[in-house]
Amino acid sequence: MALIIPPLLAVEINGFNGGLLQHVARGYDDALCRYGTKWTRVDVDIIDCSNNTFVIDFDTAWSPSLEVTQCLSERYQCEVTHYYAESGCGYCGCTIFDNGEEVEQQADDLIFSEENDEGYTDIIGPDYILKNIGHYGG
């Protein structure tokens, strides 16, 4: 993500927990503001890269990195659809950006099955999440 939205040098020097430089944001706070999540590095799996389609999968902490998705849409003047799910907190959604502008947004609660004999549940909805996400964080 830092390759898409470069970090600020003063914030990098101040560090993730801050305290070195007064009046400079901690890396943690800056990441939440600029990337939408505390992690700035993610492992990206390329799912599809054909014709005019590029599908990737990656995990972030606690919240989707919509700021990065919006930046990609604006930079490359394209439509980007960002699906996300967080099973630990039970939420999911989809946001679509076109040329950097948010054109559609949907947020829902994940739907869980009843507990099985081992005490686990499965995610059974909403359908648009099941069709577009391979795993659900958390």
GULOKE-181018 format. One line per field, with one value per residue: residue number from 1; x, y negated, z of N, C-alpha, C in turn; residue in one letter. Coordinates in steps of 0.05 Angstrom, whole numbers, plus 32768, in hexadecimal, padded with zeros to 4 digits. Each point is the difference from the previous one (the first is absolute). Example, Ala and Ser with C-alpha at 12.3 -4.5 7.8 and 13.67 -1.06 7.14 Angstrom:
<sites>
k = (1	2)
nx = (8108	7FF9)
ny = (8072	7FEB)
nz = (809C	7FF2)
cax = (7FEE	8010)
cay = (7FE8	7FE8)
caz = (8000	8001)
cx = (8012	7FF1)
cy = (7FE8	7FEA)
cz = (8000	800E)
r = (A	S)
</sites>
This chain:
<sites>
k = (1	2	3	4	5	6	7	8	9	10	11	12	13	14	15	16	17	18	19	20	21	22	23	24	25	26	27	28	29	30	31	32	33	34	35	36	37	38	39	40	41	42	43	44	45	46	47	48	49	50	51	52	53	54	55	56	57	58	59	60	61	62	63	64	65	66	67	68	69	70	71	72	73	74	75	76	77	78	79	80	81	82	83	84	85	86	87	88	89	90	91	92	93	94	95	96	97	98	99	100	101	102	103	104	105	106	107	108	109	110	111	112	113	114	115	116	117	118	119	120	121	122	123	124	125	126	127	128	129	130	131	132	133	134	135	136	137	138)
nx = (8010	8017	7FFF	7FE7	8000	8014	800F	7FFA	8016	7FF4	7FEB	800E	800C	7FE8	7FFB	7FFA	800E	8010	8001	800B	7FED	8002	7FE5	800A	7FEE	7FF5	8011	7FF8	7FFF	8018	8006	7FF4	800B	8018	8000	7FF4	8019	8006	7FFB	801A	8006	7FFA	7FFA	8006	7FE9	800C	7FE7	7FFF	800C	7FE9	8003	7FEA	8009	8000	8003	8001	800F	7FF9	800E	7FEE	8009	7FEB	800B	7FEF	8012	7FE9	8010	800C	7FE9	7FF8	8017	7FFE	7FE7	8008	8015	7FF2	7FF0	7FF9	7FF0	7FFE	7FFB	7FFA	8003	7FF3	800D	7FF5	8007	8016	7FFB	7FFF	8012	7FF4	8009	7FF8	8016	7FF3	8018	7FF9	8018	8002	7FE9	7FF6	7FF9	800A	7FF0	8008	7FF3	8008	7FF0	8016	7FF7	7FFC	800A	7FEF	8007	8017	8004	8012	7FE9	8003	8002	7FEF	800D	7FE7	800A	7FFA	7FEE	7FFF	8002	7FED	7FF5	8009	7FFE	8019	8005	7FFA	801B	8008)
ny = (8018	8002	8013	8002	7FFE	7FF3	800B	7FF1	7FF3	7FE9	800A	8006	7FE8	7FF5	8012	801A	8001	7FF3	7FE7	8004	7FFA	7FE9	7FFF	8019	8008	8011	8013	8009	7FE8	7FFC	8019	7FFD	7FE8	8007	8017	7FF6	8007	800F	8015	7FFB	8017	800A	8019	7FFD	800D	8005	7FFA	7FE8	8003	7FF9	7FFC	7FF6	8017	7FF6	8019	7FF3	800D	7FF3	8002	7FF1	7FEF	800D	7FF4	7FFC	8003	7FF4	7FF3	8018	800C	7FEB	8001	801B	7FFD	7FED	800D	8016	7FEC	8010	8015	7FFD	801A	7FF7	801B	8000	800E	7FFE	801A	7FF6	7FEB	8013	7FF1	7FF4	7FFF	7FED	7FF6	7FF0	7FFD	7FE9	8002	800F	8001	8000	8015	8013	8004	8017	7FFF	8017	800D	800F	8014	800A	8018	8013	8001	800B	801A	7FF5	7FF3	8008	7FE9	8001	7FF2	7FF8	7FE8	7FEB	8006	7FE5	8004	8013	7FF1	7FEE	800E	8006	7FEB	8001	8001	7FF1)
nz = (8000	800D	7FED	8009	801B	7FF6	8012	8015	7FF8	8008	7FF5	7FEA	8002	8004	7FEE	8001	8016	7FF0	8007	7FE9	7FEE	800D	8002	8001	7FEE	8011	7FF9	8018	800C	7FF6	8006	8017	8001	7FF8	800E	8015	8005	8015	7FF0	7FFA	800A	7FE9	8004	7FE7	7FFD	7FE8	7FFE	7FF2	7FE9	7FF5	7FE6	8008	800A	8019	800A	8017	8012	8016	8016	800E	8012	8009	7FEC	7FEC	7FEE	8004	8010	8003	8003	800E	800C	8000	8008	8011	8009	7FFE	8009	8014	7FFC	801A	8002	8018	8001	8017	8012	8018	8001	800A	7FF0	7FEE	7FF2	7FEB	7FE7	7FF0	7FF6	7FEF	7FF5	7FF4	7FF5	8016	7FF4	8019	7FF2	8011	8014	800A	8017	8009	8010	8007	7FF1	8018	7FFB	8007	801A	7FF7	7FFF	7FF0	7FFD	7FE7	7FF3	7FEC	7FEE	8001	8005	7FF2	7FEC	7FFE	801A	8003	7FED	8011	8016	8000	8010	801A	8001	8014)
cax = (7FF0	8012	8009	7FEB	7FFF	801A	8000	800D	801A	8000	7FF0	8011	8015	7FF3	7FFB	7FE5	7FF5	8006	800E	801B	7FFD	7FE7	7FEF	7FFF	7FEE	800B	7FFB	7FE7	7FEB	8003	7FF7	7FE3	7FF6	8007	7FFB	7FE7	8006	801A	8016	8006	800C	7FEE	8006	7FEC	7FFD	7FF3	7FEB	7FFA	800C	7FFA	7FF0	7FFE	7FF9	8017	7FF4	8014	7FF6	8013	7FF5	8008	7FF7	7FE7	7FEF	8009	8011	7FF1	8010	8013	7FF0	7FF8	8018	8005	7FEB	8006	8019	7FFE	7FE7	7FF2	7FEE	800B	7FED	800E	7FF0	800F	7FF2	800E	7FEF	8003	7FED	7FE7	7FF6	800A	7FF6	800A	8001	8009	800A	8004	8011	8006	7FE8	7FF0	7FE6	7FED	800A	7FED	800C	7FED	800A	8003	7FEC	800D	7FF0	7FFF	8018	8001	8006	801A	7FFD	8008	7FEB	8009	7FF3	7FED	7FF5	7FEF	8009	8014	8019	8007	8008	8017	8016	8009	8002	7FF1	800E	7FF8)
cay = (7FE8	7FE9	7FFB	7FF2	7FE7	8000	7FF6	7FE7	8005	7FFA	8015	8018	7FFC	8000	801C	800A	7FF7	7FE3	7FF7	7FF5	7FE4	7FF3	7FF4	8011	8016	801B	8010	800E	7FED	7FF8	8016	8001	7FEA	8000	801A	800C	8017	7FFC	800D	7FF4	8015	8017	8015	7FFF	8017	7FF9	8015	8000	7FE9	8005	7FEB	7FE7	8008	8005	8007	8006	8006	7FF9	7FFC	7FE9	8002	7FF3	7FF0	8001	7FEA	7FF3	7FE9	800A	8007	7FE7	7FF5	800F	7FF9	7FE5	7FFF	800F	7FF9	8019	8008	8014	800A	800A	8010	8005	800E	8003	8013	7FFC	7FEB	8007	7FED	8003	7FEB	7FFC	7FE4	7FFD	7FE6	7FFC	7FE8	7FF5	7FF8	8015	8000	8013	800A	8011	800C	8013	8014	801B	8013	8018	8018	8009	800E	801D	8010	7FF7	7FE4	7FEE	7FF8	7FF9	7FE8	8009	7FE9	7FFC	800E	7FF2	8005	801C	8003	7FF0	8001	801C	8004	7FEA	7FF2	8005)
caz = (8000	8001	7FE5	7FF2	800E	800E	801C	8005	800C	801D	800E	8000	8015	801A	8006	8002	801A	8003	8018	7FFA	7FF7	8009	7FEC	7FE8	8006	8002	7FE9	8003	7FF9	7FE4	7FF0	8001	7FF1	7FE4	7FF4	800A	8011	800D	7FF1	7FE7	7FEF	7FFE	7FEC	7FEB	7FEF	7FE7	7FFB	7FE4	7FF2	7FE4	7FF1	800F	801C	8012	801A	8015	801A	8015	801B	800F	801B	800A	7FEE	7FE5	7FF7	7FEB	7FF7	7FEB	7FE9	7FF3	7FF3	7FE7	7FEC	7FF6	7FF2	7FE7	7FF3	7FFB	8014	8013	8013	8018	8013	8019	8015	8019	800F	801D	8007	7FF3	7FEC	7FE5	7FEF	7FE5	7FF8	7FE4	7FF9	7FE4	7FFD	801A	800E	800A	7FF2	800C	8019	800E	8018	800C	8013	7FF7	8009	800A	8005	801B	8008	7FFC	8018	800C	8009	7FEB	7FEE	7FE5	7FF4	7FEC	7FF1	7FE8	7FE8	7FF1	800D	7FFB	7FE4	7FF8	8013	8006	801D	800C	8015	801B)
cx = (8011	800C	7FEB	7FFC	801A	7FFE	800E	801A	8000	7FF1	8011	8016	7FF4	7FF9	7FE3	7FF2	8006	8011	801B	7FFD	7FE5	7FF2	8001	7FF0	8010	7FFA	7FE5	7FE9	8000	7FF6	7FE1	7FF4	8005	7FF9	7FE6	8004	801C	8017	8005	800D	7FED	800B	7FE9	8000	7FF1	7FED	7FFB	800D	7FFC	7FEE	8000	7FF9	801A	7FF3	8016	7FF2	8015	7FF1	800B	7FF5	7FE7	7FEE	800B	8011	7FF4	800F	8013	7FF0	7FF7	8018	8006	7FEC	8006	8019	7FFE	7FE6	7FF0	7FEB	800C	7FEA	800F	7FEC	8010	7FED	8012	7FEF	8002	7FEC	7FE5	7FF5	800C	7FF5	800D	7FFF	800C	8009	8003	800F	8005	7FE7	7FF0	7FE4	7FEC	800D	7FEA	800F	7FEB	800E	8003	7FEA	800E	7FEC	7FFD	801B	7FFE	8008	801A	7FFE	8008	7FE8	800D	7FF3	7FEE	7FF3	800D	800D	8016	801C	800A	800B	801A	8018	8006	8003	7FF7	800E	7FF8	8010)
cy = (7FE7	7FF9	7FF0	7FE4	7FFE	7FF4	7FE5	8006	7FFB	8015	801A	7FFE	8002	801C	8006	7FF6	7FE3	7FFA	7FF4	7FE2	7FF5	7FF5	800F	8019	801A	800F	800E	7FED	7FF7	8016	8002	7FEA	8003	801A	800D	8018	7FFC	800C	7FF1	8014	8018	8014	8000	801A	7FF7	8017	8002	7FE7	8006	7FEB	7FE6	8006	8005	8005	8008	8006	7FF9	7FFB	7FE6	8003	7FF0	7FF3	8001	7FE7	7FF1	7FE8	8008	8008	7FE8	7FF3	800F	7FF9	7FE5	8000	800D	7FFB	8018	8004	8016	8008	800E	800E	8005	800E	8003	8012	7FFC	7FEB	8004	7FEC	8006	7FEA	8000	7FE2	7FFF	7FE4	7FFF	7FE6	7FF2	7FF6	8018	7FFF	8013	800A	8011	800C	8011	800F	801A	8011	801A	8017	8005	800E	801D	800E	7FF7	7FE3	7FEB	7FF8	7FFB	7FE6	800A	7FE8	7FE7	800C	7FF1	8004	801D	8004	7FF2	8000	801D	8006	7FE6	7FF3	8009	8014)
cz = (8000	7FE5	7FF0	800C	8011	801D	8002	800F	801E	8010	8002	8015	801B	8009	8004	801A	8006	8019	7FFA	7FF9	800A	7FE8	7FE5	8007	8004	7FE6	8000	7FF7	7FE3	7FED	8000	7FEF	7FE2	7FF1	8009	8012	800C	7FF1	7FE6	7FEC	8000	7FEC	7FEC	7FF0	7FE7	7FF9	7FE2	7FF4	7FE2	7FF5	8010	801D	800F	801B	8013	801A	8014	801A	800B	801D	8005	7FEC	7FE3	7FF9	7FE9	7FF5	7FEA	7FE7	7FF1	7FF1	7FE7	7FEA	7FF4	7FEF	7FE4	7FF1	7FF8	8017	8011	8013	8017	8012	8019	8014	8018	8012	801E	800A	7FF2	7FEC	7FE5	7FEF	7FE5	7FFA	7FE3	7FFC	7FE1	7FFC	801A	800F	8009	7FF2	800C	801A	800E	8018	800E	8017	7FF2	800C	8007	8003	801E	8007	7FFA	801A	800E	8009	7FEB	7FEF	7FE4	7FF7	7FE9	7FF0	800A	7FE7	7FF1	800C	7FFA	7FE3	7FFA	8014	8007	801E	800D	8018	801C	800F)
r = (M	A	L	I	I	P	P	L	L	A	V	E	I	N	G	F	N	G	G	L	L	Q	H	V	A	R	G	Y	D	D	A	L	C	R	Y	G	T	K	W	T	R	V	D	V	D	I	I	D	C	S	N	N	T	F	V	I	D	F	D	T	A	W	S	P	S	L	E	V	T	Q	C	L	S	E	R	Y	Q	C	E	V	T	H	Y	Y	A	E	S	G	C	G	Y	C	G	C	T	I	F	D	N	G	E	E	V	E	Q	Q	A	D	D	L	I	F	S	E	E	N	D	E	G	Y	T	D	I	I	G	P	D	Y	I	L	K	N	I	G	H	Y	G	G)
</sites>
